[in-house]
Amino acid sequence: FHHWPTPEADLREVQRVLVENGMLLICLRMQLPAPRAFAAPGVTEEGVERVVDLVRRVGFRQVRVERRQAGREVACVLANR
């Protein structure tokens, strides 16, 4: 998702082609509490909220965030068409 050139337009296209009640899942790697050498950057809590707002704005329903550990914390944004 973070490499998409036009996230809003791209999410609108996903929403358009996804089957009714289909699920969107975007996993965002969270920023580490302290920087580490050679560690990939992550998103902040504010970044997660911006994604949630964007997902809602393009028309997805039942938008929620679930936290998981996948080597480091990830925020999974889930929503239904």
Secondary structure, 3 states (H helix, E strand, C coil): CCCCCCHHHHHHHHHHHCCCCCEEEEEEEECCCCCCCCCCCCECHHHHHHHHHHHHHCCCEEEEEEEEECCCEEEEEEEEC
